[in-house]
């Protein structure tokens, strides 16, 4: 998310999803890596269990 171009594309993509009825954290799990490119798998697993199972 440090790249302006990436953020702009991401914002556009989220708007397209929402127009199609795909809503973050309702029926789409969105993940982000940190500034070093790491991602917390534990948080993702927890969200999957809480939202889908």
C-alpha positions in Angstrom: 0.0 0.0 0.0 3.0 2.3 -0.1 2.6 2.8 -3.8 0.2 5.6 -4.8 -0.6 3.7 -8.1 -1.4 0.5 -6.2 -3.6 2.4 -3.7 -5.5 4.0 -6.5 -6.0 0.7 -8.4 -7.1 -1.0 -5.1 -9.6 1.8 -4.4 -11.0 1.4 -8.0 -11.2 -2.4 -7.6 -13.0 -2.2 -4.3 -15.6 0.2 -5.9 -16.1 -2.3 -8.7 -16.6 -5.1 -6.2 -19.1 -3.2 -4.2 -21.1 -2.3 -7.3 -21.3 -6.1 -8.0 -22.5 -6.7 -4.4 -19.1 -7.9 -3.2 -18.6 -6.1 0.1 -15.3 -6.3 2.1 -15.8 -8.1 5.4 -19.3 -9.1 4.5 -18.7 -11.5 1.6 -15.0 -10.7 0.8 -12.1 -11.1 3.1 -9.5 -8.5 2.3 -5.9 -8.9 3.5 -2.9 -6.5 3.4 0.7 -7.1 4.0 2.8 -4.8 6.1 5.5 -2.4 5.0 8.0 -5.3 4.8 5.8 -7.5 2.7 4.8 -9.8 5.6 1.3 -11.0 6.1 -0.1 -12.3 9.4 -1.6 -15.7 8.6 -3.0 -16.0 12.1 -5.2 -13.1 11.6 -6.4 -14.4 8.2 -7.1 -17.8 9.7 -9.1 -16.2 12.5 -11.2 -14.1 10.1 -11.9 -17.2 8.0 -13.1 -19.1 11.0 -15.2 -16.2 12.3 -16.8 -15.3 9.0 -17.1 -18.5 7.1 -17.3 -21.4 9.5 
